[in-house]
Amino acid sequence: VSAALLFVICVYGLGISIAGTGADSIFNYVPVEGMGLAAGISISVGLFAVGGASVGDFTRYAKDRKAAVVSSVVGVWPVNILVLMMGAVLAIAVPESGGDITIVLSSMGLALVSVVAIVASTWAVNVGNAYSAGLAFTAMAGKGEESYKLTTMIAGIVGLVAAAVGIMDYFTTFLTFLSAMVPALAGTMIADYFFIRKGRPENFKPLEGISAPGVVSFAVGAVFAMVTGGTFVGTPLEMLDFPLFIGPVNGIVVSMILYVIIYKAMKLPAFDGSIVLFTKKSAE
């Protein structure tokens, strides 16, 4: 309900902002500070990779594999692209808003609608974020899904603290690092799913401990993506920047290849869930 309401509010805000500034200001817009094509592609790929890596948290409830794929493609891509375009147009029409619909509406004297928009957006977006983070923390801690309520609450508190201390002031930097790291994680998932498990449900079993191929391939892929994707440009580590193709894509490819190589080199059985680096039993 909140997502649909937010979409309607965005459309409304888009209409009145364009009516106030004129369509010419949109089509003739020239940014004060430009962003390179590679940087733009890296952030875009990184953002969609985040969704790809976490969508399994929700599609695991789908009726079958086809339903999971169709719901992800049809239910996410068209509207997501449209909303991104809305944000871009709003940022141009009302520059001081930075694309924030609540600021746009407030500047037009629609304070009440603005409050509804910010509450709806906070709920619609962050309840999913907290849920995914909670499941991730549960898996990392090896506590089982039954403890996800506690870890989700912890994730929510961490997010609130990060927002309160001003993480949005470093949002672009945050996205840049995220766009380098998450695709590498997706690469390990793709390699395990298609090349090791052959995409067959019967080949998947719960895993105890930490995956050595997964951790190593993810770390190397993330570093490779950052080095080749311009992540360190404008930072004290700029000497580590070696541009090559598209950083996030590089990270996916490197992590996929490395995952399979390490898996085969360790001669791990393909389907018994024994890809571990550390377990409770080894600790005992």
N, C-alpha and C positions, 0 to 999 in steps of 0.2 A: 504493500500500500504506500509506504513512504517513498519507495523508488519511483513509482508511477506519479505520485504527487510532485516529487522533485523535478521530474522530467517536464511536467506541465508548467511548473513555475519557471524553469529554464527557458522554455519556449516563449512564455509570456514576457520574461525579462529580455529575451533576445529581440522580440518584436518591438517593444517600446524603446529599447536602446537604439536600434537601427532607425526607427521613425524619428528619434530625436537628433541623431547625428547625420543621417543620410547614408545611402548605400555607397556613394562615391568615396566616403572616408574609409570604407572597408576595402574596396578594390584598389584604392590608390595608396594604401598604407605602406609606409617605409619604416622599419624598426630603427630605434636609436642605436641599439647595439645588436649586431647580427650574430647568428650562430652558424657555424660551419655545417655543411651538409652531413659530413660523417658524424659530427656530434649529435645532430638532430636524429639521424637514423639510429645511432647507438642508444639514445634515450628511449626512442619509440620501441625498438626491438626489446630493450630491457624491460620496459613496462609490460609489454605483452607476454614476455617470458615469465614475469612474476605471476601473471594470471594462469599461464600454462602449467607452472610448477605447483600451484595451489588449487587448481580447479578440481583435482581429485578429492579434495576434502568434501566437496559437494556432490560430484557426479557418482560417488560411490553408492549413493542411494538410488541411482537410475535403475530402470527395469532391466536394461541390457546394455551392451556395448554401443549399439546403434543409437539408443536414446541418449547416452552420455555424449556421443560425438555431435549429434544433431543439436542437442540443447546448448552445447558449448559454442557451436558455430553460429547457429541461427539466433540463439537467445542472447549472445554477447556481442559479436562483431558489429552488426549493423548499428545497433543503438550506441555502442561504445564509440564508434567512429563519429556518429552524429553529435554525441555529447562533447567529444573533444573539439569538433569544429565549432560548436556553440561557445565553448570556453574561449577559443581563439578569437572569435568575432566579438565577444563581450569585452575581452581584454583590449581590443582595438577601439571599440566604441566608447568605452569608459576606461581610459588608460590607468587611472589611479586604482582601479579595482583589481588589476592583475588577473582578470578573469573570474574573480570571486563573485558569484551571483548575489550573495548577501550584501556586499558593498554596492553593487549596481542598483539593487532595489532600494537600499537605504538612501542613496544619493538622489533617488527620485521620489522620496517622501513616502515610500511604502515600507515603513518600519515593521508593521505587523506581518506582512507577507515575508519580509526578510527573516524574521524570527522563525516562522514556520519552515522556511527554506533551510536555515542552518540546522534546525532540530532534525528535519527530515534527512538532510545529507549526512549529518553526524551518525544518525541511527543506521541508515541504509548502507553506508560505506563501512563504518568502523565496527559494526557488529560482525560483519564477515571477516574483517581483518583480525579482530580479537579472537574469533573462533579458530581461524587458520593458525594463528600464532600459538594459541592454547594447545591445539593438537600437535604442533611441531615440538613444543616444550615437553609435552607428555611423551612423545616418541623418543626425544633425546634423553629424557630421564629414565626411560624404560619402565614407566609406571603403569602402562596399560591405559586404554581409552577411558576407563572408569574415573580417572583422576583429571579429565580434561576440564571440568568445571573450575577447579582450583587454579590450574595453569592458565585458563582463559582469563580469570579474574586478575592474575598476576600480570598477564600480557596487557590487559586494559589499563592497569595502574601504571605500568612502565610507559605506555603510550601517552597517558595523561601528563605524567611528569615530563616526558620529552617535549610535549606541546607547550607546557607551562614555562619551560626554560628557553623556549625560542628555537626549536629545531627548524621551523619554517624559514628562519633567516638563512639556513644553509640547505634549503630544499633542493636546489639544482645540483649542488655538490653531492648530496645524499643520493639523488636519482642517478647521478653519473656512476657512483660506486655500485649502486644497486644494479644498474644496467650491465655492469661488468661481471658481477658475482652470480646473480640468479640464473642467467643463461647457462653458465657452467654447471650449476646444479641440475638444471633441466637436461643437460647433455648426459650426465650420469644416469638419470632416470630413463632417458630414451634408450641408452645403450643397454641397460639392464633389462628393460622391457622387451625390446625387439631382438637384440643380438644374443642375450644370455637366456632369457626366459621364453623367447620365441613367441611372445604375445599370447601364451596359453595360460588360462587361469589356474589350471592344475599344477603349473610349475612354480607357483608362488606360495611361500610359507612364511609365517611370522619369523622375524630375525631377532635373535638375542645378541646384544653387544654392539660394537661399532664396525661398520663395513670398511675394511682397509682399502679396497679398490675405490669405493665411493669417496672416502675422505681425501685420498691422495689425488684422484683424478679431478675432483671438484676444486681443490686448492690450486693445483697447477693450471687448470683451465681458467680459473678466476684471475690469477696473476697474469696469465698470457693475454686475457681479454683486456685487463687494465693497461698493460704495457703497450699493446697494439691499438687500443681504442682511444688514446688521448686522455685517459683518466687523470693523469698527473700534470696536465698542462696548466700552468698558472700556479703551481704549488712548488714547495721546496724540492720535491722529487721529480721535477720536470726532466732531469737528465735521464730518467728511466723511460721516457716516452719514445717509442719506435713505431710510428704509424704504419699499419698494414691492413688493408682491406677494411672490414668492419669488426671492431673489437668483440662485441657480444657474440657474433656469428663465429669468430675465431675460437672463443671460449667454449661454445657448444661443440664444435668439431674436435678440438683438442681433448676435452673431457671425455667425449664419446670414445675416441680412439684409445686413449690412455686407460680408460676403464676396462675395455675388452682385453688390452695387452696385459695389464696387471692381473686380471682375473685368470687369464689363460696361463700366465707365468707362474702363478701360485698353485696352479693345477687344482683349483677348487671344484668340487662337485657342482654341477649346474643347478640342481633343484632341491638341495637338502637344507637350504638356509644357513650354511656354515661359513658365510663370508664374514668372519669376525676378526677383529683386532684385539678386543678386550671383552671379556664376559664376567659375570658374577662367579661362575665356576672357576675360572682361571685365577680370580682374586682370592678365592678360598684356598 
